[in-house]
Amino acid sequence: MGRSLFSHADFLAAARALAAENGPAAVTVDAIAARLKAPKGSFYHRFASRDALLGELWLATVLAYQEGFVQTIEAGDGLAAALHTPAWVRANLDDARLLLLYSRHDFVQGEWPAALRRGVREQTERFEACLETFARDAFGRAGTSQIRRATFVLAEVPTAAVKQHLQRREVPPPLVDELIATTYRAIVGPGKARS
């Protein structure tokens, strides 16, 4: 009966809601089953463990965020990449809270399942490739200091700019974009900066 009433997506949605409300630690098999009014057995029919579900949720959230970021880098628009974070936060407030207020280790304690480890590795490689591409385009090469600048301007500044708003569960105001853009231009320059 549980198989026909509750989908894989239903369990992920329940876990996402619980985590957004009270953090990943609040996501337990019992809490998910209670939220869905589903038998616990239907959870284990779809997921090997709580960690498997939470790992899948975290990875899906990261990949959803990264999609727009990667597109802007591939289009050669570094400023749009820096501004992707507040735009994505506004459109995905609960997912943004999961992604930017917690680390992946808050979702899975210990060993990740093999498929999720592979997904995390691929996601990390994709992000690092984007930073290298941006560093070469903006600073002329992709050495250690250029990648450090790229990380700062594309990831750290935007994350810091939206974090306090996420903690208050509020949409970042337009001023956040202005601050990110000002910082971006100061580091990268009005056009393509050189190293």
PyRosetta script that sets phi, psi and omega in degrees:
from pyrosetta import init, pose_from_sequence

init()
pose = pose_from_sequence("MGRSLFSHADFLAAARALAAENGPAAVTVDAIAARLKAPKGSFYHRFASRDALLGELWLATVLAYQEGFVQTIEAGDGLAAALHTPAWVRANLDDARLLLLYSRHDFVQGEWPAALRRGVREQTERFEACLETFARDAFGRAGTSQIRRATFVLAEVPTAAVKQHLQRREVPPPLVDELIATTYRAIVGPGKARS")
pose.set_psi(1, -45.0)
pose.set_omega(1, 179.0)
pose.set_phi(2, -58.2)
pose.set_psi(2, -33.9)
pose.set_omega(2, -177.7)
pose.set_phi(3, -62.6)
pose.set_psi(3, -38.2)
pose.set_omega(3, -176.1)
pose.set_phi(4, -84.7)
pose.set_psi(4, -22.9)
pose.set_omega(4, -175.4)
pose.set_phi(5, -89.7)
pose.set_psi(5, -29.8)
pose.set_omega(5, -172.2)
pose.set_phi(6, -126.0)
pose.set_psi(6, 128.3)
pose.set_omega(6, -179.0)
pose.set_phi(7, -96.3)
pose.set_psi(7, 167.7)
pose.set_omega(7, 174.3)
pose.set_phi(8, -54.2)
pose.set_psi(8, -46.0)
pose.set_omega(8, -179.0)
pose.set_phi(9, -62.6)
pose.set_psi(9, -34.1)
pose.set_omega(9, 178.3)
pose.set_phi(10, -61.4)
pose.set_psi(10, -42.1)
pose.set_omega(10, -179.7)
pose.set_phi(11, -67.7)
pose.set_psi(11, -40.4)
pose.set_omega(11, 177.6)
pose.set_phi(12, -65.0)
pose.set_psi(12, -40.3)
pose.set_omega(12, 179.4)
pose.set_phi(13, -65.1)
pose.set_psi(13, -40.7)
pose.set_omega(13, 178.1)
pose.set_phi(14, -64.6)
pose.set_psi(14, -42.8)
pose.set_omega(14, 178.7)
pose.set_phi(15, -63.9)
pose.set_psi(15, -41.9)
pose.set_omega(15, 179.1)
pose.set_phi(16, -60.7)
pose.set_psi(16, -45.5)
pose.set_omega(16, -179.1)
pose.set_phi(17, -63.6)
pose.set_psi(17, -44.6)
pose.set_omega(17, 179.0)
pose.set_phi(18, -62.5)
pose.set_psi(18, -43.9)
pose.set_omega(18, -179.3)
pose.set_phi(19, -66.7)
pose.set_psi(19, -39.5)
pose.set_omega(19, 179.6)
pose.set_phi(20, -65.6)
pose.set_psi(20, -34.8)
pose.set_omega(20, -178.6)
pose.set_phi(21, -75.2)
pose.set_psi(21, -43.5)
pose.set_omega(21, -170.4)
pose.set_phi(22, -136.4)
pose.set_psi(22, 12.0)
pose.set_omega(22, 178.7)
pose.set_phi(23, 89.3)
pose.set_psi(23, 162.3)
pose.set_omega(23, -177.0)
pose.set_phi(24, -58.5)
pose.set_psi(24, -29.8)
pose.set_omega(24, -178.9)
pose.set_phi(25, -63.9)
pose.set_psi(25, -24.1)
pose.set_omega(25, 179.9)
pose.set_phi(26, -76.2)
pose.set_psi(26, -11.9)
pose.set_omega(26, -177.6)
pose.set_phi(27, -86.5)
pose.set_psi(27, 101.7)
pose.set_omega(27, 176.1)
pose.set_phi(28, -120.7)
pose.set_psi(28, 163.2)
pose.set_omega(28, 178.0)
pose.set_phi(29, -60.2)
pose.set_psi(29, -42.3)
pose.set_omega(29, 178.8)
pose.set_phi(30, -61.9)
pose.set_psi(30, -42.8)
pose.set_omega(30, -178.5)
pose.set_phi(31, -66.7)
pose.set_psi(31, -39.7)
pose.set_omega(31, 178.4)
pose.set_phi(32, -65.1)
pose.set_psi(32, -47.2)
pose.set_omega(32, -179.5)
pose.set_phi(33, -60.8)
pose.set_psi(33, -41.4)
pose.set_omega(33, 179.6)
pose.set_phi(34, -65.6)
pose.set_psi(34, -41.5)
pose.set_omega(34, -179.3)
pose.set_phi(35, -62.5)
pose.set_psi(35, -39.4)
pose.set_omega(35, -179.5)
pose.set_phi(36, -87.0)
pose.set_psi(36, -13.1)
pose.set_omega(36, -170.7)
pose.set_phi(37, 57.9)
pose.set_psi(37, 45.7)
pose.set_omega(37, -177.4)
pose.set_phi(38, -114.2)
pose.set_psi(38, 149.7)
pose.set_omega(38, 174.0)
pose.set_phi(39, -68.6)
pose.set_psi(39, 144.9)
pose.set_omega(39, -179.5)
pose.set_phi(40, -58.8)
pose.set_psi(40, -31.3)
pose.set_omega(40, 180.0)
pose.set_phi(41, -60.5)
pose.set_psi(41, -31.6)
pose.set_omega(41, 179.9)
pose.set_phi(42, -70.0)
pose.set_psi(42, -27.5)
pose.set_omega(42, 173.5)
pose.set_phi(43, -64.6)
pose.set_psi(43, -51.4)
pose.set_omega(43, -175.5)
pose.set_phi(44, -70.8)
pose.set_psi(44, -15.3)
pose.set_omega(44, 173.4)
pose.set_phi(45, -69.3)
pose.set_psi(45, -27.6)
pose.set_omega(45, -176.2)
pose.set_phi(46, -105.1)
pose.set_psi(46, -29.0)
pose.set_omega(46, -175.0)
pose.set_phi(47, -130.0)
pose.set_psi(47, 138.5)
pose.set_omega(47, 179.7)
pose.set_phi(48, -70.0)
pose.set_psi(48, -28.6)
pose.set_omega(48, -177.4)
pose.set_phi(49, -164.4)
pose.set_psi(49, 170.6)
pose.set_omega(49, 174.1)
pose.set_phi(50, -60.1)
pose.set_psi(50, -42.5)
pose.set_omega(50, 179.4)
pose.set_phi(51, -60.0)
pose.set_psi(51, -38.3)
pose.set_omega(51, 179.8)
pose.set_phi(52, -63.6)
pose.set_psi(52, -43.1)
pose.set_omega(52, 178.1)
pose.set_phi(53, -65.5)
pose.set_psi(53, -47.4)
pose.set_omega(53, -177.9)
pose.set_phi(54, -65.6)
pose.set_psi(54, -37.5)
pose.set_omega(54, 176.8)
pose.set_phi(55, -63.4)
pose.set_psi(55, -42.2)
pose.set_omega(55, 177.9)
pose.set_phi(56, -63.8)
pose.set_psi(56, -41.8)
pose.set_omega(56, 178.7)
pose.set_phi(57, -62.4)
pose.set_psi(57, -46.9)
pose.set_omega(57, -179.2)
pose.set_phi(58, -61.9)
pose.set_psi(58, -47.3)
pose.set_omega(58, -177.4)
pose.set_phi(59, -64.6)
pose.set_psi(59, -41.8)
pose.set_omega(59, 178.3)
pose.set_phi(60, -62.1)
pose.set_psi(60, -37.7)
pose.set_omega(60, 179.6)
pose.set_phi(61, -67.5)
pose.set_psi(61, -44.7)
pose.set_omega(61, 178.5)
pose.set_phi(62, -61.3)
pose.set_psi(62, -45.8)
pose.set_omega(62, -178.1)
pose.set_phi(63, -64.8)
pose.set_psi(63, -37.6)
pose.set_omega(63, 177.7)
pose.set_phi(64, -63.7)
pose.set_psi(64, -42.1)
pose.set_omega(64, 177.3)
pose.set_phi(65, -64.4)
pose.set_psi(65, -45.5)
pose.set_omega(65, -173.1)
pose.set_phi(66, -67.4)
pose.set_psi(66, -25.6)
pose.set_omega(66, -174.8)
pose.set_phi(67, -55.3)
pose.set_psi(67, -52.0)
pose.set_omega(67, 179.9)
pose.set_phi(68, -67.1)
pose.set_psi(68, -36.3)
pose.set_omega(68, 178.4)
pose.set_phi(69, -61.3)
pose.set_psi(69, -48.0)
pose.set_omega(69, -179.5)
pose.set_phi(70, -62.4)
pose.set_psi(70, -41.8)
pose.set_omega(70, -179.9)
pose.set_phi(71, -60.4)
pose.set_psi(71, -40.5)
pose.set_omega(71, -179.8)
pose.set_phi(72, -69.1)
pose.set_psi(72, -38.1)
pose.set_omega(72, 177.5)
pose.set_phi(73, -65.6)
pose.set_psi(73, -44.8)
pose.set_omega(73, 179.7)
pose.set_phi(74, -63.6)
pose.set_psi(74, -28.5)
pose.set_omega(74, 176.9)
pose.set_phi(75, -82.0)
pose.set_psi(75, -4.3)
pose.set_omega(75, 178.9)
pose.set_phi(76, 78.4)
pose.set_psi(76, 22.4)
pose.set_omega(76, -177.3)
pose.set_phi(77, -111.3)
pose.set_psi(77, 86.8)
pose.set_omega(77, -177.7)
pose.set_phi(78, -63.4)
pose.set_psi(78, -40.4)
pose.set_omega(78, 179.8)
pose.set_phi(79, -63.0)
pose.set_psi(79, -41.3)
pose.set_omega(79, 177.0)
pose.set_phi(80, -62.9)
pose.set_psi(80, -34.5)
pose.set_omega(80, 176.9)
pose.set_phi(81, -64.7)
pose.set_psi(81, -42.0)
pose.set_omega(81, 178.5)
pose.set_phi(82, -66.1)
pose.set_psi(82, -35.6)
pose.set_omega(82, -179.1)
pose.set_phi(83, -85.1)
pose.set_psi(83, -4.5)
pose.set_omega(83, 178.5)
pose.set_phi(84, -61.7)
pose.set_psi(84, -38.4)
pose.set_omega(84, -176.8)
pose.set_phi(85, -59.4)
pose.set_psi(85, -54.9)
pose.set_omega(85, 179.7)
pose.set_phi(86, -64.0)
pose.set_psi(86, -33.8)
pose.set_omega(86, 178.6)
pose.set_phi(87, -64.8)
pose.set_psi(87, -43.9)
pose.set_omega(87, -179.4)
pose.set_phi(88, -67.2)
pose.set_psi(88, -38.9)
pose.set_omega(88, 178.1)
pose.set_phi(89, -59.9)
pose.set_psi(89, -44.0)
pose.set_omega(89, -179.4)
pose.set_phi(90, -62.3)
pose.set_psi(90, -36.8)
pose.set_omega(90, -177.6)
pose.set_phi(91, -84.3)
pose.set_psi(91, -17.9)
pose.set_omega(91, -173.1)
pose.set_phi(92, -141.2)
pose.set_psi(92, 58.8)
pose.set_omega(92, -170.6)
pose.set_phi(93, -57.4)
pose.set_psi(93, -47.2)
pose.set_omega(93, -178.6)
pose.set_phi(94, -67.5)
pose.set_psi(94, -43.2)
pose.set_omega(94, 177.4)
pose.set_phi(95, -63.2)
pose.set_psi(95, -38.2)
pose.set_omega(95, 179.2)
pose.set_phi(96, -64.0)
pose.set_psi(96, -37.9)
pose.set_omega(96, 177.0)
pose.set_phi(97, -61.2)
pose.set_psi(97, -42.0)
pose.set_omega(97, 179.0)
pose.set_phi(98, -63.5)
pose.set_psi(98, -44.2)
pose.set_omega(98, -173.3)
pose.set_phi(99, -74.4)
pose.set_psi(99, -39.7)
pose.set_omega(99, -170.6)
pose.set_phi(100, -102.1)
pose.set_psi(100, -13.6)
pose.set_omega(100, 177.6)
pose.set_phi(101, -99.8)
pose.set_psi(101, -12.5)
pose.set_omega(101, -178.4)
pose.set_phi(102, -130.0)
pose.set_psi(102, 159.4)
pose.set_omega(102, 175.1)
pose.set_phi(103, -101.0)
pose.set_psi(103, 167.9)
pose.set_omega(103, 179.8)
pose.set_phi(104, -63.1)
pose.set_psi(104, -24.1)
pose.set_omega(104, 179.4)
pose.set_phi(105, -74.0)
pose.set_psi(105, -17.1)
pose.set_omega(105, 173.1)
pose.set_phi(106, -73.2)
pose.set_psi(106, -21.8)
pose.set_omega(106, -178.3)
pose.set_phi(107, -89.0)
pose.set_psi(107, -41.8)
pose.set_omega(107, -178.2)
pose.set_phi(108, -129.7)
pose.set_psi(108, 119.1)
pose.set_omega(108, 176.4)
pose.set_phi(109, -92.7)
pose.set_psi(109, 127.8)
pose.set_omega(109, 177.6)
pose.set_phi(110, 87.7)
pose.set_psi(110, -147.9)
pose.set_omega(110, -172.3)
pose.set_phi(111, -75.8)
pose.set_psi(111, 127.8)
pose.set_omega(111, 175.2)
pose.set_phi(112, -81.6)
pose.set_psi(112, 146.4)
pose.set_omega(112, 173.6)
pose.set_phi(113, -58.4)
pose.set_psi(113, 151.7)
pose.set_omega(113, -173.5)
pose.set_phi(114, -55.3)
pose.set_psi(114, -44.7)
pose.set_omega(114, -178.4)
pose.set_phi(115, -62.7)
pose.set_psi(115, -38.8)
pose.set_omega(115, 179.1)
pose.set_phi(116, -71.6)
pose.set_psi(116, -36.8)
pose.set_omega(116, 175.8)
pose.set_phi(117, -58.9)
pose.set_psi(117, -42.8)
pose.set_omega(117, 178.6)
pose.set_phi(118, -63.8)
pose.set_psi(118, -43.3)
pose.set_omega(118, 178.6)
pose.set_phi(119, -62.3)
pose.set_psi(119, -41.1)
pose.set_omega(119, 178.2)
pose.set_phi(120, -65.1)
pose.set_psi(120, -42.3)
pose.set_omega(120, 179.0)
pose.set_phi(121, -61.6)
pose.set_psi(121, -45.5)
pose.set_omega(121, 179.9)
pose.set_phi(122, -64.7)
pose.set_psi(122, -40.3)
pose.set_omega(122, 179.2)
pose.set_phi(123, -63.8)
pose.set_psi(123, -43.5)
pose.set_omega(123, 179.7)
pose.set_phi(124, -63.6)
pose.set_psi(124, -43.8)
pose.set_omega(124, 179.7)
pose.set_phi(125, -62.5)
pose.set_psi(125, -40.2)
pose.set_omega(125, -179.7)
pose.set_phi(126, -64.8)
pose.set_psi(126, -43.9)
pose.set_omega(126, 179.5)
pose.set_phi(127, -64.2)
pose.set_psi(127, -44.8)
pose.set_omega(127, 179.9)
pose.set_phi(128, -63.5)
pose.set_psi(128, -36.4)
pose.set_omega(128, 177.3)
pose.set_phi(129, -64.1)
pose.set_psi(129, -38.7)
pose.set_omega(129, 177.0)
pose.set_phi(130, -63.5)
pose.set_psi(130, -42.3)
pose.set_omega(130, 178.9)
pose.set_phi(131, -62.7)
pose.set_psi(131, -40.8)
pose.set_omega(131, 178.6)
pose.set_phi(132, -64.3)
pose.set_psi(132, -43.6)
pose.set_omega(132, 178.5)
pose.set_phi(133, -59.8)
pose.set_psi(133, -48.5)
pose.set_omega(133, 179.9)
pose.set_phi(134, -62.3)
pose.set_psi(134, -44.5)
pose.set_omega(134, -179.2)
pose.set_phi(135, -58.4)
pose.set_psi(135, -44.2)
pose.set_omega(135, 178.3)
pose.set_phi(136, -63.3)
pose.set_psi(136, -44.8)
pose.set_omega(136, -178.4)
pose.set_phi(137, -67.4)
pose.set_psi(137, -43.3)
pose.set_omega(137, -173.4)
pose.set_phi(138, -85.8)
pose.set_psi(138, -36.4)
pose.set_omega(138, -171.9)
pose.set_phi(139, -117.7)
pose.set_psi(139, 2.4)
pose.set_omega(139, 174.4)
pose.set_phi(140, 89.7)
pose.set_psi(140, -16.1)
pose.set_omega(140, 176.6)
pose.set_phi(141, -160.5)
pose.set_psi(141, 169.5)
pose.set_omega(141, -177.5)
pose.set_phi(142, -118.0)
pose.set_psi(142, 51.7)
pose.set_omega(142, 174.5)
pose.set_phi(143, -81.4)
pose.set_psi(143, -179.5)
pose.set_omega(143, -176.7)
pose.set_phi(144, -57.3)
pose.set_psi(144, -47.7)
pose.set_omega(144, -176.6)
pose.set_phi(145, -70.0)
pose.set_psi(145, -34.5)
pose.set_omega(145, 179.0)
pose.set_phi(146, -69.4)
pose.set_psi(146, -39.8)
pose.set_omega(146, 177.8)
pose.set_phi(147, -67.8)
pose.set_psi(147, -34.6)
pose.set_omega(147, 177.3)
pose.set_phi(148, -63.4)
pose.set_psi(148, -42.9)
pose.set_omega(148, 177.3)
pose.set_phi(149, -63.4)
pose.set_psi(149, -43.0)
pose.set_omega(149, 179.7)
pose.set_phi(150, -60.6)
pose.set_psi(150, -44.7)
pose.set_omega(150, 179.2)
pose.set_phi(151, -61.2)
pose.set_psi(151, -43.1)
pose.set_omega(151, -178.9)
pose.set_phi(152, -63.1)
pose.set_psi(152, -50.0)
pose.set_omega(152, -172.5)
pose.set_phi(153, -77.4)
pose.set_psi(153, -30.7)
pose.set_omega(153, -177.0)
pose.set_phi(154, -94.3)
pose.set_psi(154, -27.1)
pose.set_omega(154, -174.9)
pose.set_phi(155, -117.9)
pose.set_psi(155, -52.3)
pose.set_omega(155, -172.1)
pose.set_phi(156, -71.7)
pose.set_psi(156, -45.5)
pose.set_omega(156, 180.0)
pose.set_phi(157, -62.7)
pose.set_psi(157, -51.1)
pose.set_omega(157, 179.4)
pose.set_phi(158, -60.3)
pose.set_psi(158, -39.3)
pose.set_omega(158, 178.8)
pose.set_phi(159, -63.6)
pose.set_psi(159, -46.1)
pose.set_omega(159, 179.2)
pose.set_phi(160, -62.6)
pose.set_psi(160, -35.9)
pose.set_omega(160, -177.4)
pose.set_phi(161, -68.5)
pose.set_psi(161, -31.1)
pose.set_omega(161, -177.6)
pose.set_phi(162, -98.1)
pose.set_psi(162, -14.3)
pose.set_omega(162, -169.3)
pose.set_phi(163, -59.4)
pose.set_psi(163, -46.7)
pose.set_omega(163, -177.8)
pose.set_phi(164, -63.6)
pose.set_psi(164, -31.8)
pose.set_omega(164, 177.8)
pose.set_phi(165, -70.3)
pose.set_psi(165, -38.6)
pose.set_omega(165, 177.2)
pose.set_phi(166, -65.0)
pose.set_psi(166, -39.0)
pose.set_omega(166, 178.6)
pose.set_phi(167, -61.6)
pose.set_psi(167, -31.6)
pose.set_omega(167, 178.4)
pose.set_phi(168, -92.6)
pose.set_psi(168, 2.7)
pose.set_omega(168, -179.7)
pose.set_phi(169, 55.7)
pose.set_psi(169, 47.7)
pose.set_omega(169, 178.6)
pose.set_phi(170, -126.6)
pose.set_psi(170, 154.6)
pose.set_omega(170, 179.1)
pose.set_phi(171, -73.2)
pose.set_psi(171, 133.0)
pose.set_omega(171, 178.4)
pose.set_phi(172, -63.7)
pose.set_psi(172, 135.1)
pose.set_omega(172, 179.9)
pose.set_phi(173, -74.0)
pose.set_psi(173, 166.5)
pose.set_omega(173, 179.5)
pose.set_phi(174, -58.0)
pose.set_psi(174, -26.7)
pose.set_omega(174, 178.7)
pose.set_phi(175, -56.0)
pose.set_psi(175, -32.4)
pose.set_omega(175, 179.2)
pose.set_phi(176, -58.3)
pose.set_psi(176, -44.0)
pose.set_omega(176, 178.9)
pose.set_phi(177, -62.1)
pose.set_psi(177, -41.5)
pose.set_omega(177, 179.9)
pose.set_phi(178, -62.0)
pose.set_psi(178, -43.4)
pose.set_omega(178, -179.9)
pose.set_phi(179, -66.0)
pose.set_psi(179, -41.1)
pose.set_omega(179, 178.4)
pose.set_phi(180, -64.7)
pose.set_psi(180, -45.1)
pose.set_omega(180, -178.9)
pose.set_phi(181, -64.1)
pose.set_psi(181, -40.2)
pose.set_omega(181, 178.7)
pose.set_phi(182, -63.0)
pose.set_psi(182, -44.0)
pose.set_omega(182, 178.2)
pose.set_phi(183, -64.5)
pose.set_psi(183, -43.4)
pose.set_omega(183, 178.9)
pose.set_phi(184, -57.1)
pose.set_psi(184, -50.2)
pose.set_omega(184, -177.5)
pose.set_phi(185, -65.6)
pose.set_psi(185, -33.7)
pose.set_omega(185, 178.8)
pose.set_phi(186, -65.9)
pose.set_psi(186, -33.8)
pose.set_omega(186, -177.2)
pose.set_phi(187, -90.1)
pose.set_psi(187, -44.9)
pose.set_omega(187, -174.8)
pose.set_phi(188, -88.3)
pose.set_psi(188, -31.9)
pose.set_omega(188, -176.7)
pose.set_phi(189, 98.7)
pose.set_psi(189, 167.2)
pose.set_omega(189, -177.1)
pose.set_phi(190, -66.8)
pose.set_psi(190, -29.5)
pose.set_omega(190, 175.8)
pose.set_phi(191, -115.9)
pose.set_psi(191, -143.2)
pose.set_omega(191, 175.4)
pose.set_phi(192, -79.9)
pose.set_psi(192, 117.5)
pose.set_omega(192, 178.0)
pose.set_phi(193, -77.6)
pose.set_psi(193, 152.2)
pose.set_omega(193, 176.8)
pose.set_phi(194, -111.4)
pose.set_psi(194, 153.2)
pose.set_omega(194, -179.2)
pose.set_phi(195, -70.8)
pose.dump_pdb("model.pdb")
